Amino acid sequence: MNRADRLPGEIWVLIAGSFVIAIGFGLVAPVLPQFARGFGVGVAAASAIISAFALMRLLFAPMSGRLVQRLGERPVYLGGLLVVALSTGASALAQTYWQLLVLRSLGGIGSTMFTVSSLALVIRMSPPGARGRVSGLYSTSFLVGSLGGPLIGGLFAGFGLRAPFVLYMIALLITVAVVWYALRGSTLINTVESGPQRTMSFAEGWSRPEYRAVLWSNFCNGAAVFGVRMALVPLLVVEVLGQEPSMAGITLTVFAAGNAVVLFTSGRLSDRFGRKPFLVLGSFICAVGTGGLALADTVPLLLITSFVAGIGSGMFSPAQQAAVADIIGPNARGGPVLAGFQMSADLGTVLGPILVGFLAQQLSYGVGLGVTGGLLALAAVFWLLVPEPMRRETDPSSRAAGDGSGSSGKPGIAPMPPGTEVSAPLPPCAESEGLGGRGSAR
């Protein structure tokens, strides 16, 4: 790998942090409902623990965006990790259901803080020509960590249901210390924080059709991948196909395997060929796989369609994150834009299982999964109709525009004043097209 292709070390630190966070989440998620049930509550109340976490992520996302605008990415990232670490550790000491509910709600607030700020950091530090590659790496690290978390948790099952919370707290505290130490003297971070600080509002983002498209596709992603798949597929496996619950876990793992096969490669190729081909094709393939689940009447067909859906999701996920980075650009803080992006997926995750579950109950699982596939197909159509979000720089003076596109004429993007330059020197690893005042990927 030549020097221009190397990614800044600070990005690798964030990718490693994402991996540790995902492992910890995988440790806690499987035991959380059972832990809540230990306080003598019903299934609905135990499920509310998970919903409360997601709801607080959704509600607090706009505030997280404003915090990034006001305080900067690094303090919000470290603060969010600390909130999750302390609330998770305190959850291990919870003596009542209501204590656990409040603590998990606080964890949701911290989660949205580090999610929005980490994506903002990655956007501002990634070389423009490597945004897709970084998004693929970031997504892959989170996926592998999520798969490894339950396996590690199984090794500590004998220590009781409270042990995973303690382990997650320790892992997060170590991550906070490592990230703080690694970034505190970083020339790249100092370049980011001392460079142009133009802010991009949600209204500016909304004025661009590419941003409206990415909000819709991320909503569909949340509804189909994180909502309906987690809620309906286990029920489909048991109630329709008559399989053991363990087969549901295998089906979800096969979906994740399809993700892993293409995540990194699709992100890297989107830097070369643009975002739209992967957003359109990936959404369509995921739609076919998800809709195909409605026709799955045997286990082999169930696994094949789940794998196909995973491939589609892995194709469009890195391109989505890279598209948001392209829209915001390196010279702007886009906290509200990033918060809107996160909220779209969270909203899909909350609404998808409810609405599609209602269809499945009133009509059939096939109808519910078919409608879900239709939403993803609409996302593919939406992307066909909007401009390519990635713009290759052709004129060095275009960097002053601050939109990362190389074109100052984009609607909703106010150009930087003529002659604006980054005062801090660029790091040696900067690509020839420049970092634009910055030193990528959930």
Protein Blocks (a to p, Z undefined) as FASTA:
>chain_A
ZZklpccfklmmmmmmmmmmmmmmmmmmmmmmmmmmmnopafklmmmmmmmmmmmmmmmm
mmmmmmmmmnojklmmmmmmmmmmmmmmmmmmpcbfklmmmmmmmmmmmmmmmmmmmmmm
mmmmpcfklmmmmmmmmmmmmmmmmmmmmmmmmmmmmnojklmmmmmmmmmmmmmmmmmm
mmmmgmklmmmmmmccbdcdfklmmmpmklmmmmmmmmmmmmmmmmmmmmmmmmmmmmmn
opafklmmmmmmmmmmmmmmmmmmmmmmmmmnojklmmmmmmmmmmmmmmmmmmmcbfkl
mmmmmmmmmmmmmmmmmmmmmmmmmmnommbcckkmmmmmmmmmmmmmmmmmmmmmmmmm
mmomklmmmmmmmmmmmmmmmmmmpccfbdcdfbfklmmnononopakbghiacddehia
cfbdcdfklcfkognhpabdZZ
